[in-house]
Amino acid sequence: MTENEVEKVSIQRYTVEGASSTVEEAVAREYPLTIILNSEELVTLLCSPNNLDYLAAGFLASEGFVKGRSEIKRIMVDEVRGVVRVETDSMQQIGPDVLFKRVITTGCGRGAAFYSVADSGGEKVETPMQVSAGEIFALVMKFQHGSELYLATHGVHSAALCDRQGILIFNEDIGRHNALDKIFGKCLMEDIPTDERLVITSGRVSSEMLHKVVKRRIPIVVSISAPTNLGVKIADNLGITLVGQVRGRKMNVYTHGWRVTG
């Protein structure tokens, strides 16, 4: 956690007994970031002001604007103006048909996805990777204690890329989609493989989250929260094992349960 991710505000605190006091409370910063792709304004995301280069790269990869690190020529972050400029080798133009497909997501803050709502496309994930229920519980326990920003503000989401032994990459953001894109952006920019890995998220798993995951060929998604009905259907269609409501001593496996051993 860095100082620019939180702001202290003066609040009036009351207790059930009727006592009141004036105290300072830490709140998470909300930061508007505009992504400009090849000189064309693409989208403005509301996010936490950290790892903005990873966020831009992850978002562009998740939404299909870039396929790999080799396509990105330059990323320039202007934190003062709240702008990140991305140049690609192809200098592709954003067509009106792409912008027409923009969907306002179910995310915290303002999110956008560039695909048709009716499209559950993506190549099915067919890896034989398996993980035990005990390993999932252990990973989630580590995950829940990994966010200093959440412990300070209770106002952010977290995401992590893991193998069966531990957490490999961890990030957080006021938006659950952004936290996931920051993870994937780091993988893209630093050539970190995502095959045979699993993702843990603190937020609900909806359809657009699965569209991001399938592009990275990740077979298992674990959430402390619950999925939506469309999230369950798309996970099933795409061959993704979806685990939700991992809390205490129980969890729910919604799709492709053969990957979770007893």
Summary of the structure (lengths in Angstrom):
residues: 262
radius of gyration: 18.9
end to end distance: 36.2
largest distance: 64.4
contacts: 851
relative contact order: 0.14
helix: 29%
strand: 35%
